[in-house]
Amino acid sequence: MMNEVSEPFQAGQSPTTAIGYVNRNRQRCDGHRGLAGNDHAQRAYALYCLDCGHTYGANGSDIFQRRCPNCQRGAPGIPY
């Protein structure tokens, strides 16, 4: 499990964790810095809401379906 934070943001290995990927709810993946997520074997990714500009963290496995916690009643973000 990775706990160290490194810069800059990096892309994951799947299409939905690529930097710049936008899901169906207009949430853009901005990458990860190596920090572990809060789900098994996941990294925490920074997501950016294209509707309201809010940035928050999410597990890589959730990116495809995430909704913004600020304007779309999505789950709270995690540290990224």
Secondary structure by P-SEA (a helix, b strand, c coil): ccccccccbbbcccccccccccccccccccccccccccccbbbbbbbbbccccccccccccccccccccccccccccccc
